[in-house]
């Protein structure tokens, strides 16, 4: 009897650990201002360079893409798209069929974002949550690839050596389709963040910094030893100079980061989402570049490995 029970347990464990094949796999690179970027075909043309943006609810293209193919207006009200500076409302456009490694996003209606002023080398589009959240997405850092899995068949074999944390869908002011939030412990204080791979750097608002400093914040003159200026850009090309601070450690889901630099900026998006008076942040791509991670949107979990490649 014990032998049979042992065999059953072994078979169950082996089945759980069996490798799960992705439905698509594409190489990524860290490009432009530090974003995860992949090649995408639009209406059979390309490749075009798209930013992976978990802080965007809507997949969109930049104006430059219209030089190679015409896009036509769609019927309907203006669509809301978020950037660091807040929300913009743009007319709907029929972008058409978007292909990512064989995964097709057909008859897509999105928006055209104006090109950035004075920038020649720039991306062609933004891949948002309307596409990404339909899959479980594995960022395989050693291989430099993004693997897409069916939401009901996640890569359980990859989770053995990963920590995990809650990936919570939050609608905030209920004026959007929802963004995903995580909570991190920074120098022993818990701070909630929007998971925003469309932010090249990690940003906290002033109230988050007050929490980190025990409720006391002295606005030191720019250029002092306590703070330096950092330039940040959003998808609309808006650029701002913001303060930055060094923190000792960040912990999240069993993962740990040592000394890091955070940008302190009361970005318009915090006000847009009703977060202006709350300690909050945007957790950007800089936190993930040296490690593998899995976005399990259906299960509302973020899985993280330790560092697996040398941080640039």
N, C-alpha and C positions, 0 to 999 in steps of 0.2 A: 504493500500500500504506500509506504513512504517512498519507495523507488518510483512508483507511478506518479506520485505527487511531485517528486523532484523533476521528472521528465516533463510534466505539464508546465511547471514553473520555468524550466529551461526553454521550452518551446515558445512560451509567451514572451520571455525576455528577448529571445533571439528574433522573434517577429517584430518586437518594438524597435530593436536596434538595426533592423534591416535597412539597407540604403534605400532612400526614396529618390526617384529620378525627377529632376525639374522639368517643367513644361517648356521652359526656354532658359537660355543662358547667354549673356552678352558681356563683352569686356567693358570695363569702365576705366576712366582716367580722372585724375584730379586736375582741373583746368580752370582757365579764366581767373576768377578771384578766389579759387580754392574750392570749387564746387565739384561734386560727383557728376560726371558728364558721360553720356552714352550716345552712340550713333542710332539714328531713327530714320526710317523712310516715311515720307508723306506722299500719298497718292502715287506710289510706285517710284518716286524720285528721292534722291539722297545720295549718300547719307547726310543728314542734318545733325547738328550737335544740340542735344537737349540736356538741360539741367534736371537732375533728380531733386524734386522739391516737395518734401512732406509738409511744408508750411503753406502750400498752395492747394486749394480745394479743386482747382480747375486747370486742366491742361491747356496751354496756350502757345502761340507762336509769336516770334518777333517780326517786325515789319520787313526785315531783310529777306525773309523767305518768299515774300510776294514778288521778288525780282525774278525768281525762277519758275513760279507758277501762280496763276491767278486764283484768288480766293473770293468767294461771293458772300454778300450779306445774307443773313438768315432772319427769319421772321421771329419776333419776340422782343421782350423788354431787354434793356441793357443788363449785362452780367457783372456781378461784383467780384473783383479780384483783389487780394490783399498783398501789400508790400510793407516794408518797415515803416514807411511814412503814413500808412493807413490804408484805406480802401479807395479804389477807383472803379467807376462804372463805365464799361466799354460796350459798344454795340456787338451783338452776336454775329459770328462769322462761321460759315460752313467750311471747316478745315478739311474734312473728308476722312480718308482712311489712313490711320497711323499704324505702322508696323514696327514692333520692337522684337527682334530676334525670332520672328515667326508668329508672335502674338499680335493679333489684329484688334485695333480699336476703330470700329467702322462708323462711318457717317457722323463723325464727331463735330459738334458745334461748340466752339470756344470763342476766344477773343484774339485780336492782334495787338501786341504790346509795342509801343513806339521804340525804335532803336535808341540806344544810348548816345547822347551827344558826344561827338569827338572821339568815339571808340570805333576802330576799324575791325579788330579781331574780337568778335563777340558771339555768343551762342545764338542758335536759331529758334529755340523753344524751351518750354518748361513742362516737364512731365509731373502732373499733380496727383492728388489723392483719388480723383475720379477714376484713374487707371490703376495706380499702385495698390489701393486698398482692396482691389478684386483678387489679390494674390497674397501669399506669404512670400516675403522678399528676403533673400539671403545675400548679404554683402560678404563675399569670400575674399578677404584681404590678401592672403598669400597668392591666390590665383589672379587677383585683379579682375574679378568677374562678379556680376550680379545675376543670381539665379532666382527664377520665378517658379513658385510651387502652387498647386491648387490649394485653396484655403482649407479644404477638408482633408488634405494629405500633406501636412507640413514635414519638413526634413527632421524627423525625430532623432535620426542617427547623428545629427550635427549638434545636438543639445547637451550631450554628456558632459562636456567640459566648459559649459557656458553658465554664467549666472543669469538671473532673470528678474524683471521688474514689471510693474503694471504699466500698460500702455493704454491710457484711458481716453475714449472718445468724448470730447467736451464741446458742447455747442455754444458755450459762453453766452453771448447776447441773443442767441437763436436767429441771428441774421445771416448765418452761413450754414454750410452743410456739415460743419464740425471739423475740429482739428484734434490731433492726438497730443496728450500731455503726459509727462513723466515727472517724478519727484526725485531730486538728488539731495544728498547731504553734503553741504559745503562747510568745511571747518566746524562740523558738529551742529550745523543749523540746516533744517529742511527747507528747500526752496523748490516750488513747482516751476516747470518749464514746458513750453510748447516744443515738441520735437520738430525742428525746422532745419532739414538738410539744405534748404534754400538760403540759409544764413551761413556764410563762410566762416564766421566767428561766433562764439557764444556771447550772448548779451543778457544783462540783467538790468532791471529798472532801478531807480533810486531807492524805492522802498525795499527792494531786495538787498541793496547794499546796506541800508540802515539796519536790517535784520542781522546781516553778517557782522556789523560793527556794534551790535548790542544796543541799537536804537539811537546811537549818536553818530552824526555825520557832519564833518566840517568840510566845506567846499574849499579845498586848498587851491592856491593859484596854479594855473596851468604851468607845467614845466617843473614843478617841485618834485622832490624825491618820492612823494606818495603817489604820483599819478603821471601818466603820459597820454598824449593824444593818439587816437586811432581813427583811421578813415574807414568808413563802412559804406557799402553800396547796396541798394535793393534792386529788385528786378525791373523797376521803372527807371533805373539809372540815377536816382536821387542819391547824392553823396553828402555825408555829414562827418564832422569831426567830433568824436565823442571821447570821454575820459575812459581810461582803462586801469584796472587794478590787478595786483597779483594775489592769488589765494594759495593756501598751503596744500589743500587736498580736496578732492571730490570723490564721493562714493555713490554708486548707484547699482542696484541689482547684483551685488557681489563683485562688481568691477571697481577698480580704483585708479584714479589719476593723481599724479603728484602735482608739483607746483604748476599752475596754469595762469594764463592772463584772461580776464573777463572784461568785456566792454561794458561800461556803465552808460546807459542811454535810455531816456524816457521816449522811446520810439512811438510814433503815432499809432502803431498796431495795438499797443497796450490800451490806449484810450478807446480805440475802435472796438475792442473785445470786452470792454468794461473792466479792465484790469489795472487801470491807472493808479488806483489807491491801494492795490494789493501787491505784496512782494511777488514778483514773477520774472521769468526770463524766457529767452529763446535759446534752446540747445542746438548749436550749429554743427556743421560738418567737421569742424576742427577737433571735436571730441572723439571722432570715430575713425579717423584716417589710418591709425596704426593698428586697428583691431577688426576682427570679423564681428558681424552682428546680424540678427534676424528680426524682421518686423512681422510679427504674427498679428495682423490686424483683426482677423476673425476671433482669435483667442484673446485679444487685447493684452499681448505680452511682447516685451522687448527682451531679447536674449543677447548677451554680451560676452565676448571672450576677453582674455587679457591681451596685452600688446603682442602682436604676432609679426609685425614688420617694423623696421626702424622708422621712427617718426621724423618727418621732414621739417 
